[in-house]
Amino acid sequence: MFKNPLLFLLFFLNTVIVLAQTPAQKLEQAFNNLLADPQATYALTSLCVLDAKTGQTIFGRNENIGVATASTLKTITSATAFGLLGKDFQYQTTLAYSGTIGSDGTLKGNLIIIGGGDPTLGSWRYESSKENVILNQWVNAIKAAGIKKIEGKVIGDDSLWGSQTTPDGWIWQDIGNYYGAGASALSWRENQFDIHLRANRAENNVSILKTVPEMPYVKFVNELKAGAEGTGDKVYSYLPPLGNIAYLRGSWAIGISKSGVSAALPDPAFDAAFRLQDTLNRIGIAASETATTARQLTIEQKPMPTVTQKLATISSPTLGEIVYWFNKKSVNLYGEHLLKTIAWKSGKEATTQNGAATVINYWSAKGIDSRALNIMDGSGLSPATRVTAAAMANVLFQSQKESWFPIFYESLPENNGMRLKSGSISDVSAYAGYYTDKNGNKYIIVININNYSGSGISKKLFRVLDALK
């Protein structure tokens, strides 16, 4: 291959030098290459790599500057939830009734679904929580109680956590879409529904074919335009929490293979009550009044009926099972539920702010500077969240010592041949997690770039991390 001995010698020496470089030297070179990339010209880029066995910093750059985390924040939320709630923690949702049941099977009162904060109720991700499974359990319990008619209504009791479902700081473009669904004490079917669409080439518009399930109580204002072939899904649903008018804006590509988009349920507690009452109607157990919620009764200045008898209590999957999907599929809703649950189970009002403060205090007690954890939500969807790479890496390091760590580790997706939770919001891309190289060396990694330009930045972040391989 080398006819010139001098060239061979130079190649050999260069190879030796490269192989002799320490991980820190390789990381520095790769990181500097990223900084020199035009996409990073006006960006803030941070990297923190720790020795997973000792916690010592192998390489750090801008690691003590707070940056928007996107979904890598979920590693902190889930680790805190494990620490405070335990891996076997479960939520409970109770079906009850008020009033009395007559000898003819008439309930002179109301059915009440008492929300207990479960984010999985009606979710398709778990066999035990699927919508039809839950509805069948409720129907069977109602039949077993001898109820054949309801002189009243079904009430979704969402009072446990108050009426604010959406964290302060979330942006209007996100709210109304499935990934921006807020956390209700009575959440249902992961607080989302589907809108099936079709782009029409001749008319340059988009038709709403149907919603799944049907949403008779929501009015849709369709402002969508047909996008050129290959432009994909650029649809946004502007549907405020507790509202009933959805504006669909943006474009939907001609010839796109997807059937449609998913939007956020504006009032999940109402939808749960509506679906149960509709199911009962279909099997001949009619209710005389329209379904409602505890929140709506408060607005109408009507008292919440007193429970006479509990009919059934449904337990959620364990926290370990919830965190698996939380991190694996980056379910924002779960993060907001966990944050409120952390506050609630710590004896505080179940608000996002109290949950964030509890998370910060938990890690501050373990030696992490609270000023490095400026947390605004549980999922990282808020662009106002600011956490340093060093603080996040420290959380990942300390988590290894806990009995729940194997479950936490398994929840992290595989990215670039590593166990890394990804994060992506507008102009933010980040990864956080663990890597074991072929020689058994273990590393903790947090890499983050804010305010980058263009697209396709992930592969360039991976090139930096490849220095550890």
HUJO-V589130 format. One record per run of one state. SS is the DSSP state (helix for helix, strand for strand, loop for the rest). FROM is the first residue (numbers start at 0). TO is the last residue. Records with the same first field share a line. If there is no record, write none. Layout:
SS->FROM-TO  FROM-TO
This chain:
loop->0-3  20-21  35-36  40-42  51-55  61-65  67-68  85-90  97-98  101-104  108-109  114-120  122-125  144-147  150-152  157-157  161-175  180-187  200-203  212-217  222-223  227-231  238-243  253-258  264-266  282-285  287-290  299-307  315-317  328-330  345-350  364-368  374-384  387-387  399-403  411-412  415-416  425-426  436-440  450-456  468-468
helix->4-19  22-34  37-39  69-84  126-128  130-143  158-160  177-179  188-190  267-281  293-298  318-327  331-344  351-363  369-371  388-398  404-410  457-467
strand->43-50  56-60  66-66  91-96  99-100  105-107  110-113  121-121  129-129  148-149  153-156  176-176  191-199  204-211  218-221  224-226  232-237  244-252  259-263  286-286  291-292  308-314  372-373  385-386  413-414  417-424  427-435  441-449
